């Protein structure tokens, strides 16, 4: 079981700089991979997306690649000869138009950008790939490890809450088994208080109790609920993504509890159903974060 949230990072050297890769994830119903990288590295996007999507089946995954300068280093300086020639021609033209010479300084030429620093983003794409792809895989491995660790914690929490639901089921069955008898006692007492006592073997009494017992019988719901709880525990032990399956089981468990509550006709039983639904809601919130 894996969580959909996590974080992983890695750094790889690239000339006088380094590539920083960060991968983070949040919960989503479907798979979304969002990439952010320098525009000059756009050719890497498809490969990086394939690397990440092969390891993730659900959730929004944010992948960021950035170029970081190593402190105390500079890139190679290059002279833009074409720009310098163009500036020289324009300067000569301006001197002819003014009829006098124009003095220039090195600072002025530098401000005009005739010398530039070569950056690693301008390196051949093959060089960037050699550094970036291993860093992406390293960051992805750290990301997946953290998701698995968080998934183990969530699994323990879910199984503990499923155990609580089992306790609620036992209490529901115990309480439901006496609902018809309590209804019989209340019915006979009301008749007696009204001055209309009837013998216990009266056909009308027997028929009323039989109809009520059938109407409030929740044995089928409790059987299905037991099956859903068993399936939930088994699925939690699977190594494959189980988030969608667990979410479906939560809906089925809610259906059985809801039907039991509608049949209850008993205040204490109804309160037990409410308590079970509250615990189930906590389970559903956790399941939303499972891959």
Buried (B, 14 or more C-beta within 10 A) or exposed (E): BBBBBBBBBBBBEBBBBBBBBBBBBEBEEEBBBEBEBBEBBEEBBEEBBEBBEEBBBBBBBBBBBBBEEEEEEEBEEEEBEEBBEEBEEEEEEEEEEEEEEEEEEEEEBEEEEBBBEBBBBEBEEEEBBEBBBBBBBBBBBBBBEBBBEBBEEBBEEBEEBBEBBBEBBEBBBEBBEEBBEEBBEEBBEEBEEEEEEEEEEEEEBEEBBEEBBEEBBBEEBBEBBBEBBEBBEEBBEEEEBBBBBBBBBBEBBBBBBEBBBEBBBBEEBBEBBEBBBEBBEEBBEBBBBBB
